[in-house]
Amino acid sequence: MFWRKQRAAIDTFHPLHQQLIWQRGLSVTMRPVEWEALIQSLARHGESVRRRKWAPPARVTTVLVPLLRVVCADMAPNGGLGVTLDLRGPEAPGKLSPRQKFPGRRPVRSIIEWWSHDPWLRLRADLRDGSVLELSVVDRVRYRKVHKVNPRGKHKTKLKTKMVHRVDVSRRLRKGATVRRPATPPPPWIAVRVRDQGRMVIRASAKLTPMHVDEVLAEQMLHVVTEPFRWMPPRAAVSPGGNR
């Protein structure tokens, strides 16, 4: 009976909220007010659903929701915000490369290596000032299985993983907009490129090491997202979610 009530509560949630629970992802373009309806639905999840397997992936609340709030604050009411989210994990079908086997030197008998390419977040937003913001986050994971044999003939196999988060942000300015180098340089872990492609385009990218706490990952992602906004002249510069 207890589980039936929780399942019934899930049926009252926003359709995209339910999609995040059952399919662990979404792909949709909506206006800020429509995204706010999803955020409010997610906020009341814990009030009526306690079962862990019926919870949205952790990155929905720790990464996606803070990012949506920041970006929506810099959009016009009728602006479009498109998000593609895939939180099935780095080992989901289609994300793993073929395995390669390499010979080893004693005591290593063999090494098997494969990779995961996990583009779990893509975002595109039409901002209030006429510019377009795009964001992509890709997790790159290397798996290495090492097979060893010690002098007593005992076999040991160890699996090692190494992950990096790749964050790429671009802001394509409206026609006629100019850029100005900020007074202070970006952090050394953020690379910035400015190009004139008919419209000025500011690109910021970073490789982030794995975070044990997703809130830290979200904070660093927001640093990368904010960087293109620092390259605008003072009168036009608007930090995401800032005061105007």
C-alpha positions, 0 to 999 in steps of 0.5 A: 500500500505504501509503495502504491501511494508513492507511485500514485504521487509520481503520476501527478508530477510534471511529465518531464519529471516522470521522464527523468525518473523512468528514462533518466533523460530528456530532450526539449525546448521550452520557455523559462516559465515552463522550465520553472514548472518542471523545477517546482515539480522536482522540488516537491519530489521528496515530500511524497516519494522516498524510494531511491530507485524512483528518484531522479538522477542526482545531477538533476538537482545538483547540476541541472536545476541551478544551471536552469535558474541562472540561464533563465534569469538572463532570458526574455519570457518568450525566449527558447531554452533547449536542453538535451540530458542523458543521465543513463551513465557512462556505460550505457549502450552506444557510449563504450568503445571496443576493447583493446588488449595489450601485452604486458611485462612481468608481473603484468600478463595483459592489459585491456583498455576501453573508453567511454564518451558520455555527452550527458548535457547539451544546452542552447538558450536565446538570451535577452540581449539577442545573443545565443548561449550554448553549453556542452558537457562530456565525460571521458572515462578510460577503463583499464583492466590489468591482469597480474601473476605473482611469483607464487602463481596467484592471478590478480585482476584490477580495474582502474578508471580515469575520468575527465569532465569536458565543458565547452561554452560559446556565446554568439553575440548579436549583430554589431556587438563588440567585445572587450578584454576584461581587466583580469584574465580568466582562471588558468584552467579556463581557455578562452577564444574570441572569433569574428564569424560574421558575429562575434563568438566567445568560446570558453572551455575547461577540463575538470577533474572528477568531483566527489560532490556534484555541487562542486562540479556545478559551481565550476561549470557556472564559472565557465558559463560566466566567462563569456559574459566578462568580455562585453563592454561595461554597459552591455555586460550582464552576468547570468542571473545578475542585476540589470 
